[in-house]
Amino acid sequence: MKPFFDTNILVYAQQSGARGARARELVAEGGVVNVQVLNELANVLRKKLKRDWPEVFDVLADVRDALDPPLPLTAETHEAGLALACDHGVAFYDALIVVAARDAGCATLYSEDLQHGRRFGDLTVVNPFLAI
């Protein structure tokens, strides 16, 4: 079963160092993202990493080539995200990621932002950088 990638893992994949290398290893193994993750990645690349638009387009194309086709962000995802945020005390945008991963049938959500080992039904949050 393929893992779901939170945005922060893809951001690290664009950087040097041990976290960057680990993130690139994980991406090379394949997985799933949704359109929200691509949107967030584009925003971070532009605003925080100061990448120009052609480079942003190249990175997004590389991500789409490396991973399964991005899943849509739907009204149903939005509604389920609101409910999860309310019921579990998770930030709304993180809840949207959890819902998307769960709906995609993923067993693992790679994320540095959520609590390592936390479970949402059959989905487990894994921080791949704990040993680094």
N, C-alpha and C positions, 0 to 999 in steps of 0.2 A: 504494500500500500504506500502510495507516494505522500510525502510530507507537504504541508502548507507553509509558505514562507511569509513571515511578517516583513514589513518594509525595512526594518533596521538591519536585517540580515543582508538584504540586497544593497543597502548603503555601504555596509562594511565590505562587501565584495568589490566595491569600487576603490577601496583604499589599500594601502600597503600594511605590512605588519602581520602579526600572528592571527589576529581576528580576520583580517582581509583574506589571508590564505585559507583559513578554516571556512569562511563563508563561500569562497570560490569552490572549494572541494564539495561542499554541500550542494551548491547550485549545479555543479557538473553531474551530480548523481540524479538530478531531475526532481520535479515536484510541481506544485500548484500555487498559483496566485490568482487574485481577482483584479478587476479594474481599479478598485480603491488602492491597492498596493502600487500599481503602476502610477496612479495619480500622485500618491504621496512620494514615491521615488522621484518623479519629475520635479516636484516642489523642492525636495531636499537637495537634489542635484543643482538646481538653479539658485536657491536662496542661501543654503548653508555651504555648499561646496563650490559655488560660483562658477559652475560649468556653463559654457555657451550652448545655445540651442542645438546646433548640429551635434554636439557631443551628447546632449540629453537624448536626442532622437536615436543616436547610435547605441547608447546604453539600453534604452527601452527595447530596441530591436533585438539586441543581444539577449536580453532577458526573455523576450517572447520566443526567441529561437531555442533557448536552453531549457525552457520549462513548457509544461502543457499550455494550450491556449488559455488566456486569462478568462476567468469566469466573470459574468456580468454582475453588476451591483443592481439589485432589483428592489422593488418596493417591499417584497416579502422579506428580503435580507434586512432592509431598513427597520421594518416592524419587529422582526425577531431580535435585531440588535438593541432596539429600545428596551424590549422586555428583558433581555439578558443583562443589560447595563443596570436596569432597575432592580432585578432580582438578585444579582450577584455582586453588586458594588464595583463593577468594572467600568472604566472610562468608555464613553460611547464609541469612539473610533476603534478601540481595542475590542469592544464587544462585536462590532461589525466584522472584524477579522475572525474572531472565534466562531461566529455564526457561519461565515463563508467557509471556513475550514471544516467545520462540522457537517455542513450541508454537502460539501464535496466528498464526504466519506473518508476524510483523512484521519489517521490515528495520532499523528504528530503535528504540532504547530511549533515551528522553530521561531522563537522570539526571545529577545533580551528584555523586553518591556514587561512581560507578564511573569508571574511567580513560577519559577521552575518546579515542575512536578504537579502543578495544579491541573485538575481534571474537570472537564466539562463533558459529562457523559463518557463516550468512548474516546474523546480527544484529550491528549495530554500535552501540556506545554513543556517544551524542552529548550533550555538555554544552552546552545552549543559552545558557548565560550567559558563555561565554568572552570574548566581545567587550564585555561590560558591566563 
